[in-house]
Amino acid sequence: FFLVVLLLIGMLAFVNGLDALTNNSGQPGNVVVFSSGANDEGFSNLALNEVSNVERMEGIAVDEAGQRIVSKEVFVIVNREIPTPQGAPARRQFVQLRGIEDPQLAAFVHGLKLKEGGQWFSEAGVEERSGTDGQSQVVRQCVLGNGIAGELGKDRPNAQPLGVGDVFEMADRSWKVVGVLDSTGSTFDSEVWAKRQIVGEGFGKESSYSSFVIRSADVGKAAELAKTLKDSKEVALNAMTEQDYFRS
């Protein structure tokens, strides 16, 4: 009897923890747009040439510079090989990689900030550095969620979380950390953010997005905006408020 109660408490704590995590991830007033028939960004493909008019629709918030507040993103799951000692069996982990066109706009839309000492990746999203053999090496710049920074740091001898300036290997490429998100308590804590063009070209999504995350001009009318997008005759879309998405 004691064991059954203990297991039940553990399961309820796990479920309630997931609920709290997803509730903290959805921003009021945000609308998530997927391709028609997709309920998850991992299965969504929005062709670039089909969704160019989406961000021009009425009801979308505009910033001080007159720019529509729309974050266009690519989301992929990367199967990363974990470094192991010679002779040890191979180990792998799944890493969530998000390609972002405008990192500052995406951070505003998702309600996130960088930890002190970090910066966003550059417009190019890459930089050159000297390799161990003295040769110049191109590395991809990225920003890590606070949680994944700690997880990737377990590969290092001192097991310290990765920080600004650290380099790690993923998908046969070298990635340099330029910033760490203050993301504890949200699903973005487990993500790696990089330039959308680099993620798209490297993982078969160079001509499509996974999702649009749109800030509604009126927070109270986010559901109405989602319905308008879903009923659009120009292109087949699936849209819902971000809070509904994470709730589901």
Rosetta silent file (secondary structure, phi, psi, omega in degrees, C-alpha in Angstrom):
SEQUENCE: FFLVVLLLIGMLAFVNGLDALTNNSGQPGNVVVFSSGANDEGFSNLALNEVSNVERMEGIAVDEAGQRIVSKEVFVIVNREIPTPQGAPARRQFVQLRGIEDPQLAAFVHGLKLKEGGQWFSEAGVEERSGTDGQSQVVRQCVLGNGIAGELGKDRPNAQPLGVGDVFEMADRSWKVVGVLDSTGSTFDSEVWAKRQIVGEGFGKESSYSSFVIRSADVGKAAELAKTLKDSKEVALNAMTEQDYFRS
SCORE:     score description
SCORE:     0.000 S_00000001
   1 L     0.000  -44.241  179.219    0.000    0.000    0.000 S_00000001
   2 H   -61.096  -43.114 -179.114    2.818    2.378    0.905 S_00000001
   3 H   -63.442  -41.592  179.552    4.615    1.627   -2.390 S_00000001
   4 H   -63.730  -43.769  178.696    1.471    2.282   -4.468 S_00000001
   5 H   -62.905  -41.078 -179.919    0.865    5.619   -2.720 S_00000001
   6 H   -62.741  -43.776  178.020    4.512    6.568   -3.230 S_00000001
   7 H   -63.991  -39.809  179.670    4.309    5.801   -6.968 S_00000001
   8 H   -63.964  -42.467  178.453    1.062    7.760   -7.251 S_00000001
   9 H   -62.162  -42.905  179.076    2.619   10.803   -5.561 S_00000001
  10 H   -61.525  -43.812 -179.961    5.611   10.590   -7.899 S_00000001
  11 H   -66.307  -42.305  179.444    3.406   10.406  -11.011 S_00000001
  12 H   -64.350  -38.725  177.942    1.192   13.287   -9.882 S_00000001
  13 H   -63.886  -39.832  179.264    4.272   15.419   -9.155 S_00000001
  14 H   -63.922  -47.361 -178.745    5.613   14.635  -12.627 S_00000001
  15 H   -64.929  -44.469  179.380    2.325   15.532  -14.349 S_00000001
  16 H   -64.639  -33.616  176.687    1.859   18.715  -12.305 S_00000001
  17 H   -65.247  -41.325  176.931    5.449   19.693  -13.108 S_00000001
  18 H   -63.753  -41.009  178.134    4.752   19.309  -16.830 S_00000001
  19 H   -60.723  -45.035 -179.730    1.600   21.402  -16.471 S_00000001
  20 H   -64.248  -39.184 -179.287    3.519   24.173  -14.710 S_00000001
  21 H   -63.100  -48.354 -177.950    6.273   24.052  -17.348 S_00000001
  22 H   -70.974  -34.670  178.074    3.916   24.385  -20.308 S_00000001
  23 H   -64.043  -32.041  179.335    1.763   27.039  -18.606 S_00000001
  24 H   -78.554  -13.705 -175.977    4.876   29.190  -18.162 S_00000001
  25 H   -88.359  -32.024 -177.926    5.804   28.796  -21.848 S_00000001
  26 L   -81.871  125.962  179.898    2.636   30.169  -23.464 S_00000001
  27 L   -94.694  131.276  175.607    2.451   33.974  -23.661 S_00000001
  28 L   -58.779  134.384  179.674   -0.985   35.660  -23.498 S_00000001
  29 L    94.015   -9.542  178.982   -1.738   37.296  -26.828 S_00000001
  30 E   -88.728  143.376  175.693    0.491   34.975  -28.872 S_00000001
  31 E  -123.068  131.739  178.734   -0.874   32.913  -31.761 S_00000001
  32 E  -103.640  131.915 -177.888    1.013   29.913  -33.178 S_00000001
  33 E  -116.404  127.017  176.831    0.572   29.113  -36.871 S_00000001
  34 E  -119.975  172.647  172.268    1.308   25.668  -38.388 S_00000001
  35 E   -71.013  157.561 -177.600    0.689   24.104  -41.770 S_00000001
  36 L   -59.299  133.330  178.703   -2.785   22.647  -42.284 S_00000001
  37 L    90.083  -11.693 -179.867   -3.250   19.311  -40.507 S_00000001
  38 L   -97.749  132.300  176.467   -0.269   19.795  -38.189 S_00000001
  39 L  -110.148    5.697 -177.580   -0.814   20.202  -34.453 S_00000001
  40 L  -146.815  142.606 -176.324    2.867   20.317  -33.579 S_00000001
  41 H   -67.640  -20.488  178.000    5.774   22.311  -35.003 S_00000001
  42 H   -67.611  -21.822 -178.721    7.814   19.156  -35.414 S_00000001
  43 H  -112.773    8.578 -175.161    5.431   18.002  -38.163 S_00000001
  44 L   -98.336  139.315  175.376    4.653   21.401  -39.702 S_00000001
  45 L  -135.731  107.439  177.871    6.001   22.682  -43.028 S_00000001
  46 E  -103.763  106.033 -178.585    5.078   26.202  -44.105 S_00000001
  47 E   -62.190  135.640 -176.584    6.499   26.820  -47.578 S_00000001
  48 L   -57.320  -38.246 -176.323    8.224   30.212  -47.823 S_00000001
  49 L   -80.624   -5.259 -178.117    6.428   31.135  -51.030 S_00000001
  50 L  -103.825  -17.315 -172.312    2.981   30.305  -49.614 S_00000001
  51 L  -117.396   17.838 -177.440    2.990   32.210  -46.329 S_00000001
  52 L   -64.775  -24.399 -177.957    4.474   35.565  -47.314 S_00000001
  53 L   -92.182   -6.910 -176.089    1.130   37.316  -46.744 S_00000001
  54 H   -59.820  -45.312 -175.743    0.418   35.832  -43.312 S_00000001
  55 H   -74.031   -4.754  178.668    2.293   38.532  -41.397 S_00000001
  56 H   -95.053   -0.118 -176.706    0.405   41.277  -43.278 S_00000001
  57 L   -70.217  154.325  179.254   -3.006   40.246  -41.916 S_00000001
  58 L   -68.507  149.800  176.273   -5.037   42.586  -39.737 S_00000001
  59 L    96.558    0.258  179.494   -4.897   42.195  -35.963 S_00000001
  60 E   -93.688  135.590 -178.447   -1.126   41.645  -35.651 S_00000001
  61 L   -65.992  152.682 -179.638    0.777   43.860  -33.212 S_00000001
  62 E  -125.842  137.885  179.792    3.334   46.364  -34.515 S_00000001
  63 L   -84.476 -176.565 -175.712    6.468   47.546  -32.686 S_00000001
  64 L   -63.175  -26.757 -179.806    7.753   51.129  -32.398 S_00000001
  65 L   -86.812    1.366 -179.676    9.647   50.801  -35.686 S_00000001
  66 L    85.494    9.995 -179.366    6.496   49.738  -37.515 S_00000001
  67 L   -87.667  135.061  176.315    7.600   46.099  -37.812 S_00000001
  68 E   -65.294  135.106 -177.329    4.992   43.365  -37.469 S_00000001
  69 L   -86.007   85.430 -178.693    5.675   41.289  -34.343 S_00000001
  70 E  -136.099  121.172  176.816    5.962   37.876  -35.989 S_00000001
  71 E  -100.271  116.760 -179.164    8.690   35.351  -35.211 S_00000001
  72 E   -97.349  122.551 -167.231    9.316   32.973  -38.132 S_00000001
  73 E  -133.992  154.429  173.360   10.937   29.794  -36.883 S_00000001
  74 E  -121.039  134.557 -178.214   12.250   26.366  -37.873 S_00000001
  75 E  -126.819  125.803  178.116   12.211   23.523  -35.343 S_00000001
  76 E  -137.056  156.111  173.688   14.140   20.253  -35.685 S_00000001
  77 E  -105.300  124.002 -177.675   15.228   17.412  -33.429 S_00000001
  78 E  -105.958  131.838  175.624   18.915   16.569  -33.759 S_00000001
  79 E   -88.758  100.241 -173.743   20.335   13.158  -32.865 S_00000001
  80 E   -97.963  133.766  175.997   23.624   14.167  -31.215 S_00000001
  81 E   -81.351  127.840 -179.295   26.457   11.776  -30.498 S_00000001
  82 E   -86.683  129.504  177.873   27.725   12.131  -26.931 S_00000001
  83 L   -59.437  132.054  179.176   31.531   12.104  -26.563 S_00000001
  84 L  -132.176  156.139  177.120   32.658    8.910  -24.821 S_00000001
  85 L   -61.575  154.313 -179.847   36.063    7.491  -23.785 S_00000001
  86 L   -59.563  130.689 -179.671   37.802    5.305  -26.335 S_00000001
  87 L    93.358  -15.379  178.668   36.419    1.770  -26.258 S_00000001
  88 L   -79.181  152.234  179.515   33.187    2.787  -24.500 S_00000001
  89 L   -64.056  149.404 -179.832   29.838    2.076  -26.231 S_00000001
  90 L   -65.911  143.650  178.022   28.374    4.879  -28.368 S_00000001
  91 E  -131.868  145.113 -179.148   25.826    7.124  -26.704 S_00000001
  92 E  -135.848  159.495  176.341   23.381    9.596  -28.253 S_00000001
  93 E  -143.316  151.178  176.622   20.892   12.239  -27.119 S_00000001
  94 E   -90.831  130.845 -179.289   18.088   14.163  -28.791 S_00000001
  95 E  -121.902  132.729  178.248   18.576   17.940  -28.870 S_00000001
  96 E   -86.230  120.218 -177.855   15.873   20.469  -29.771 S_00000001
  97 E  -117.280  124.766 -178.650   17.230   23.006  -32.261 S_00000001
  98 E  -115.719  123.391  176.365   15.253   26.144  -33.157 S_00000001
  99 E   -91.720  126.538 -174.047   16.178   28.328  -36.113 S_00000001
 100 E  -120.048  133.944  176.761   15.330   31.996  -35.563 S_00000001
 101 L   -78.553  -46.584 -178.666   15.346   34.792  -38.156 S_00000001
 102 L  -126.354   98.660 -173.585   15.371   37.691  -35.680 S_00000001
 103 H   -62.659  -36.638 -179.511   16.566   36.559  -32.220 S_00000001
 104 H   -68.543  -39.797  177.267   15.678   39.789  -30.403 S_00000001
 105 H   -66.381  -42.682  179.274   12.164   39.764  -31.830 S_00000001
 106 H   -62.270  -40.596  179.116   11.770   36.057  -30.994 S_00000001
 107 H   -63.753  -39.760  177.512   12.931   36.678  -27.428 S_00000001
 108 H   -64.050  -45.603 -178.736   10.369   39.469  -27.050 S_00000001
 109 H   -61.998  -40.510 -176.492    7.571   37.298  -28.462 S_00000001
 110 H   -89.931   -1.217  177.987    8.457   34.382  -26.170 S_00000001
 111 L    69.611   39.895 -177.350    9.103   36.568  -23.113 S_00000001
 112 L  -120.328  158.057  176.071   12.768   35.576  -22.722 S_00000001
 113 L  -136.554  161.926  175.241   16.027   37.418  -21.995 S_00000001
 114 E   -86.550  148.335  172.818   19.719   36.593  -22.166 S_00000001
 115 L   -70.416  156.187 -178.168   21.768   36.064  -19.050 S_00000001
 116 L   -57.114  137.186  178.173   24.332   38.737  -18.283 S_00000001
 117 L    96.876  -11.110 -179.566   27.489   38.517  -20.396 S_00000001
 118 L   -99.145  170.344  175.354   25.811   36.943  -23.429 S_00000001
 119 L  -147.232  166.072  178.164   24.765   38.303  -26.794 S_00000001
 120 L   -80.521  156.294  177.630   22.642   37.195  -29.713 S_00000001
 121 L   -64.661  155.118 -174.793   24.162   35.468  -32.717 S_00000001
 122 L   -73.027  175.507  178.522   25.233   37.758  -35.546 S_00000001
 123 L   -61.279  -36.142  178.461   23.398   38.436  -38.798 S_00000001
 124 L   -77.291  -33.170  179.587   25.577   35.816  -40.507 S_00000001
 125 L    80.895    4.808  179.216   25.219   33.339  -37.655 S_00000001
 126 E  -137.755  164.891  174.159   28.775   32.043  -38.102 S_00000001
 127 E  -154.639  162.835  178.389   32.300   33.104  -37.248 S_00000001
 128 E  -101.164  144.171  176.290   35.863   31.982  -37.845 S_00000001
 129 E  -145.483  160.470  179.163   38.184   30.742  -35.118 S_00000001
 130 E   -80.730  128.658  178.096   41.580   29.087  -34.965 S_00000001
 131 L   -80.102  176.758 -179.168   41.430   25.302  -34.685 S_00000001
 132 L   -65.794  -23.511  179.340   43.732   23.120  -32.595 S_00000001
 133 L   -91.818    6.957  179.404   45.880   22.549  -35.703 S_00000001
 134 L    86.281   -7.114  179.822   46.274   26.279  -36.286 S_00000001
 135 L   -84.529  151.480  178.462   43.948   26.267  -39.267 S_00000001
 136 E   -71.367  138.189 -177.568   40.955   28.599  -39.517 S_00000001
 137 E  -130.894  137.269  177.015   37.653   26.923  -38.656 S_00000001
 138 E   -91.733  126.554  177.805   34.078   28.091  -39.235 S_00000001
 139 E  -119.530  147.386  176.841   31.781   27.623  -36.242 S_00000001
 140 E   -86.615  132.906  177.379   28.031   28.169  -36.005 S_00000001
 141 E   -82.538  146.424  179.064   26.920   30.625  -33.340 S_00000001
 142 E  -151.945  162.310  174.282   24.111   29.606  -30.995 S_00000001
 143 E  -119.858  132.500 -176.426   22.248   30.553  -27.833 S_00000001
 144 E  -104.307  145.701  166.305   21.469   27.818  -25.297 S_00000001
 145 L   -67.573  153.237 -176.382   18.584   27.371  -22.912 S_00000001
 146 H   -59.452  -38.013 -178.159   19.776   27.311  -19.322 S_00000001
 147 H   -70.608  -45.336 -178.538   18.869   23.634  -18.906 S_00000001
 148 H   -69.214  -27.405  175.913   20.507   22.329  -22.074 S_00000001
 149 H   -61.254  -40.847  177.471   23.649   24.328  -21.211 S_00000001
 150 H   -70.338  -38.724 -178.938   23.944   22.220  -18.060 S_00000001
 151 H   -66.188  -44.681  179.313   23.127   18.979  -19.882 S_00000001
 152 H   -68.736  -26.801  179.355   25.730   19.545  -22.601 S_00000001
 153 H   -70.369  -17.390  178.960   28.260   20.509  -19.956 S_00000001
 154 L   -65.413  -19.227  178.740   28.112   17.011  -18.473 S_00000001
 155 L   -73.333  -20.197 -174.380   30.278   15.849  -21.400 S_00000001
 156 L   -83.680  155.793 -178.522   33.174   17.987  -20.176 S_00000001
 157 L   -56.598  -36.842 -178.905   35.760   16.762  -17.648 S_00000001
 158 L   -90.079   -4.470  177.290   34.656   19.302  -15.008 S_00000001
 159 L    57.706   24.387  177.663   30.940   18.733  -15.788 S_00000001
 160 L   -84.772  146.664  178.122   30.307   22.484  -15.599 S_00000001
 161 L   -56.864  147.517  176.482   27.459   24.013  -17.687 S_00000001
 162 L   -66.712  145.946  179.098   28.468   25.451  -21.038 S_00000001
 163 L  -134.706 -176.618 -178.196   28.887   29.211  -21.077 S_00000001
 164 L   -58.015  129.586  179.492   29.684   32.054  -23.443 S_00000001
 165 L    97.981  -16.617  179.918   32.688   31.198  -25.611 S_00000001
 166 L   -74.612  151.363  179.783   32.446   27.409  -25.211 S_00000001
 167 E  -122.910  137.842  175.961   32.342   25.190  -28.301 S_00000001
 168 E  -136.561  164.461 -178.118   30.589   21.831  -28.651 S_00000001
 169 E  -103.661  137.440  176.860   29.988   19.352  -31.453 S_00000001
 170 E  -157.857  130.223  178.270   26.569   18.541  -32.899 S_00000001
 171 L    55.095   44.933  177.737   25.527   17.041  -36.252 S_00000001
 172 L    60.198   26.268  177.862   29.136   16.965  -37.507 S_00000001
 173 E  -134.212  154.926  175.725   29.444   20.709  -36.959 S_00000001
 174 E   -96.402  134.366 -178.454   31.100   22.908  -34.357 S_00000001
 175 E  -123.265  132.602  179.037   28.831   25.285  -32.449 S_00000001
 176 E  -106.751  131.125  179.309   29.969   28.251  -30.366 S_00000001
 177 E   -80.385  120.604  177.464   27.877   29.490  -27.449 S_00000001
 178 E  -108.363  -10.372  179.273   27.416   33.273  -27.642 S_00000001
 179 E  -167.969  159.164  177.243   24.660   33.534  -25.029 S_00000001
 180 E  -126.737  130.106 -178.829   22.552   31.619  -22.517 S_00000001
 181 E   -74.247  142.242  169.580   18.819   32.185  -22.108 S_00000001
 182 L   -85.280   78.519 -165.894   17.306   33.012  -18.738 S_00000001
 183 L  -118.608    7.894 -177.667   14.733   30.323  -19.484 S_00000001
 184 L   -56.632  131.231  179.425   14.274   28.312  -16.285 S_00000001
 185 L    95.785    5.963  177.101   10.649   27.251  -15.890 S_00000001
 186 L  -133.112  164.835  179.789    9.771   27.139  -19.601 S_00000001
 187 H   -67.870  -20.278  179.728   10.074   24.567  -22.390 S_00000001
 188 H   -71.585   -8.170  177.503   12.680   26.791  -24.072 S_00000001
 189 H   -62.322  -23.338 -175.691   15.075   25.787  -21.277 S_00000001
 190 H  -104.216   14.778 -174.156   15.871   22.653  -23.315 S_00000001
 191 E  -111.583  153.479  169.835   16.442   24.323  -26.687 S_00000001
 192 E  -107.812  127.732  179.027   19.381   25.488  -28.774 S_00000001
 193 E  -106.677  136.895  176.964   18.686   28.640  -30.836 S_00000001
 194 E  -147.759  178.152 -179.507   20.614   29.488  -34.005 S_00000001
 195 E   -64.527  133.354 -175.179   20.205   31.399  -37.274 S_00000001
 196 H   -58.956  -43.443 -177.940   17.212   30.095  -39.250 S_00000001
 197 H   -60.547  -38.075 -179.726   19.041   29.934  -42.580 S_00000001
 198 H   -69.262  -44.076  178.681   21.809   27.804  -41.055 S_00000001
 199 H   -65.495  -44.581 -179.218   19.375   25.428  -39.355 S_00000001
 200 H   -61.280  -47.328 -178.700   17.208   25.200  -42.465 S_00000001
 201 H   -66.663  -33.226 -176.848   20.092   24.504  -44.840 S_00000001
 202 H   -82.119  -18.932 -173.057   21.652   21.953  -42.503 S_00000001
 203 L  -132.502   31.011  170.202   18.509   19.976  -41.717 S_00000001
 204 L    74.785   22.750  179.056   16.407   19.943  -44.879 S_00000001
 205 L  -128.624   38.448 -177.962   14.207   22.987  -44.200 S_00000001
 206 L   -69.909  -20.114 -177.368   15.880   25.629  -46.334 S_00000001
 207 L  -118.665   23.857  179.832   12.620   26.465  -48.151 S_00000001
 208 E  -153.967  158.744  171.270   10.104   26.196  -45.305 S_00000001
 209 E  -106.460  160.713  171.166    9.255   27.305  -41.792 S_00000001
 210 L   -90.830  -37.092 -176.639    7.931   25.138  -38.985 S_00000001
 211 E  -159.904  158.168  166.286    5.826   27.857  -37.387 S_00000001
 212 E  -112.402  133.496  172.554    4.963   31.520  -37.105 S_00000001
 213 E  -113.211  114.448 -170.374    4.531   32.916  -33.586 S_00000001
 214 E  -112.685  134.746  173.965    2.419   36.065  -33.838 S_00000001
 215 E   -92.093  121.229  179.324    1.700   38.693  -31.175 S_00000001
 216 E   -72.684  142.473  178.735   -1.905   39.854  -31.365 S_00000001
 217 L   -63.542  -30.508  178.248   -2.527   43.601  -31.312 S_00000001
 218 L  -123.547  113.763 -176.968   -5.224   42.962  -28.703 S_00000001
 219 H   -55.231  -37.947 -177.918   -4.390   40.279  -26.126 S_00000001
 220 H   -71.543  -12.408 -178.523   -8.075   39.589  -25.590 S_00000001
 221 H  -111.119   21.353  179.798   -8.593   38.901  -29.296 S_00000001
 222 H   -62.388  -42.170  179.633   -5.819   36.341  -29.768 S_00000001
 223 H   -63.892  -36.868  178.519   -8.347   33.508  -30.190 S_00000001
 224 H   -66.156  -40.349  177.275  -10.215   35.597  -32.777 S_00000001
 225 H   -64.419  -40.766  178.590   -6.982   36.195  -34.718 S_00000001
 226 H   -60.853  -41.313  179.677   -6.220   32.468  -34.603 S_00000001
 227 H   -66.479  -40.001  178.649   -9.632   31.682  -36.064 S_00000001
 228 H   -61.342  -43.252  178.848   -9.165   34.273  -38.824 S_00000001
 229 H   -65.697  -41.030 -178.362   -5.833   32.723  -39.791 S_00000001
 230 H   -67.078  -32.625 -178.460   -7.257   29.202  -39.681 S_00000001
 231 L   -89.604    3.567 -177.654  -10.191   30.205  -41.910 S_00000001
 232 L   -58.983  137.614  179.080   -7.972   32.015  -44.427 S_00000001
 233 L   -90.293  -14.169 -177.260   -8.742   31.149  -48.043 S_00000001
 234 L   -71.193  -41.562 -178.490   -5.306   32.238  -49.305 S_00000001
 235 L  -148.900  144.932 -178.827   -3.352   29.348  -47.755 S_00000001
 236 L   -76.992  117.894 -177.355   -4.280   26.283  -45.692 S_00000001
 237 E  -132.011  159.501  166.518   -3.188   26.896  -42.101 S_00000001
 238 E  -121.224  128.544 -177.017   -3.747   25.622  -38.605 S_00000001
 239 E  -137.943  146.395  177.202   -3.624   28.294  -35.911 S_00000001
 240 E  -156.105  161.271  175.983   -4.281   28.432  -32.172 S_00000001
 241 E   -65.970  151.292 -178.351   -3.338   30.608  -29.241 S_00000001
 242 H   -63.973  -35.266  177.844    0.037   29.732  -27.789 S_00000001
 243 H   -65.034  -39.558  176.539   -1.531   29.009  -24.421 S_00000001
 244 H   -65.357  -38.378 -179.530   -3.961   26.532  -26.037 S_00000001
 245 H   -61.621  -50.465 -179.568   -1.059   24.924  -27.884 S_00000001
 246 H   -70.170  -30.899  177.489    0.971   24.278  -24.754 S_00000001
 247 H   -64.852  -38.877 -179.178   -2.141   23.290  -22.821 S_00000001
 248 L   -75.092    0.000    0.000   -2.918   20.619  -25.415 S_00000001
